[in-house]
Structures are given as C-alpha cells and as structure tokens.
Amino acid sequence: MASMHITDKPRLFNIGQTAAPLRKCPVLNKKAGVKKMPSTKIELNHSKISRMEGLDDLARVLIPGNKNQQLVFLAIFMELKWAPDQFLSTLEPVAEKHNISRRTLETVRAKMRRLGLIDHVSRFNQQRGYREGWVFSRRFERGLNRLAEQIARFKSTAERPQEQKDRDAHRYL
C-alpha cells in the first residue's frame, strides 16, 4: 500500500477530474423554463386612475395579471349592478350564465370581498328584508376617501406641535 505524503491532497470521488465546469453544462446553464409571471399586486397610481374610463380598466387595476379573473370580476360586478335592488341571493346563476368555473368564481368573489367591493348579507339583516345574499359594499370607497383625507391632513402645517412628532417618526424608522 502506497503511503500518502502530507503534500498530497485527498481526492473525493475524482470530482475534479470528471466534473465539467458549470458554464459548459447545458442543463444547468438553461433557465428552468418558468415564464415571468405578471405581478398580481394592485398598483394604483395617479396616472392609472386618470386613464380609467370603464369597468374593464377597473378590473385590470384591481385584478392585474389574470384575464380570466378579470372577466369573472366584470361578470359579478355587472350582474350585481343590474340586479333588482342591487342584490343577488347567490352567485351560482352568474357562473352558469357566463360559463365560469365554481373555483374561479369563489376566488374572485373572495378577492372582491377582501377589497371591500361586495359584502355578504345575513338572513338576519332587517335592512335587506331578512334575505341572505350579496350586495355592493361601501368599504372600499370609504377607505379610499379616508386615505385621501389622511394624506391631505398629513400635508397640512396648521398644527405646529405636529412638526416634532413628524421628525420623531422619521428618526424611529
């Protein structure tokens, strides 16, 4: 058996001799084949708001990157808008009328509810005649109005003691 000298480096599985450099390996050099997915984040800026003309633009802003869900959003919005008293007892007829899968309908309905565009009314609600169903909500609208009011209030210099609070907030961040 040959003895090993201190200067000899042990070789593990002869990797240094058989492995090809990564830049020459076509499998590792290729991209994984994943397409760049469009962002699903709502980007609401002043230029998008000023260019908004119809419901289709609203759907693109609130549900970006998924045309199928945008179509479902429009179907729910239109059916609710033109329903008697803007009230729908269930959304299943909307799915059947527009040939929408139940899963997509539930996904978009949940998004619209989280945003505050629609709301579910309990059968215990006296205002709706003890009928259970779906109605438009004013939470999204009120939230945007509140945001605009807050920004105007934050920009105001009427309150002098507020200056020190603003500067302190800047230091803590």
N, C-alpha and C positions, 0 to 999 in steps of 0.2 A: 504494500500500500504506500502510495506516494505521500510524503509529508507536505503540509501546507506551510508556506512561509508567511511571515507577518505582512509582507508587502502584497501578497496575493489577495485579491478581493473575491469573496464568495459570490457565486452567480446563482441566482434563484431561477430555476427552470429555463435557463438560457434565454430569458426575455430580451436581453439586449441584442442578441444575435438574430432572433426570428421575428420580432415585432416590427411592423412597418411604422414609420412616423405617422402621426395623426393627419398631417396635411396631405399624405398620399392615400389615405384610406377613404374610398368613395362613400362608404356607408356612413361614417361619422362626419364627413365633410358636408353631406347633403342636409338640407333643412328637413325637419321632421314631417313636412307636408301639411302643416297646420296653417290654414289661411288666417290672415289677420282679421280678427273679428271686429266688427264696428263696435264702438263704445255704447254701452247701454245706460250711461249716466245722462241725466237730464242736464242739458246745457242751456240755460235761459239767460241770454244777454240782451242788451237793448236793441241790437240790430236784428236779432231773430224776432223779437217782439214787434218791432216796427214793420217787418216784412210779412207778418202773419196776416193772412186775408181770409182764410176759411177753416173749416173743421179739419181738413186734411193737413193743413200746416200745424194745427194744434196737435194732431195725432203724431206727426213726425217729431215735434218737440218733446212731448210727454212720453212717448214710447219710441226712442230712437233705435235704429239698427234692426228692427224686426217688422218687415212689411206685413206679414200675416197678422201679427198682433195689432198693428195699426188699423188694419181692415176690421178686425173684431171690435176695437175701440170705437171706430166710427159706427159700426152696426149697433152697438149698445147705446151709444150717445144719441143717434138718430131715432131709434125706436123709443127710447125713453123721452126724448124731446117731443115727439109727435103722438105719444100715448095720451089717452084721456086723463086729465089731471096730472100729467107727467108722472104716472105711477104704473109700474109693472109688477104684477103679483109674482111672476117667476121670469127668469131669463132663458129658460129652455125653448120657448117659442122663437126667440131671436136666433138661437143656434140652429134650429130646424129651418127657419125661413132663409137664412143666409148660408146654410150648409157649413156650419162651424163645428169643430170637434168640441166635445164637452170639456176636455182638458184645457184647450186654448181659451175657451170661454171663461173657465174658472180662474185661469192665470190672469187674464186681462181684467176680469171683474175684481180680483183681489188687488191688483195694481191701482185700479180706479178708486177703490175704497180706501186704500192706504194714502193715496194722494188727497183724498177728501173731495172727490168729484161726485161720487154716489154714496148712498148710505142705505142700509137695510132697516126697514121699519118693522117693528114687532107688532104682533096682532093685539098687543095690549095698549097700543098708541091710540088715544082718543081722537087726536087731530086728524088722523087718517081713517077714521071710522072703524077702528079695530080690524083693519085689513093688514095682512102681512105682505111685504113686497119691497121693491126697490124704487128709490126716488133720487133726484138730484140733491146734493149736499152743498151748503154754502161755506164749508170749512176751508176749502182751497182758496176760494175768492176772498174770504175774510183774512186768511193767512197772508196772502199777497198784499192786501191793503194794509195790514198790520206791519208787514215788512217795510213797505213804502213810508209809512208814518214813522217807524223807528229810525230809518235812515235819515229822514228829514229832522227828527229830534236830535239824532247824534251829530248832525252837521251844525245845529244851532249853537250860537255862542251867547245866548241870553243868560244862561246860568253860569256865573263866574266860579262858584265852588266846584263846578264840574271839571274845570281845567286840571286841577290837581288829581282828581280821580282818573281822568283820561291818561295823564302822564304816568300815574302809578300802574295802570293796567298795561301800558306799554312796557314798563320795566319788568313786570311779572311774566310776560310772555317771552 
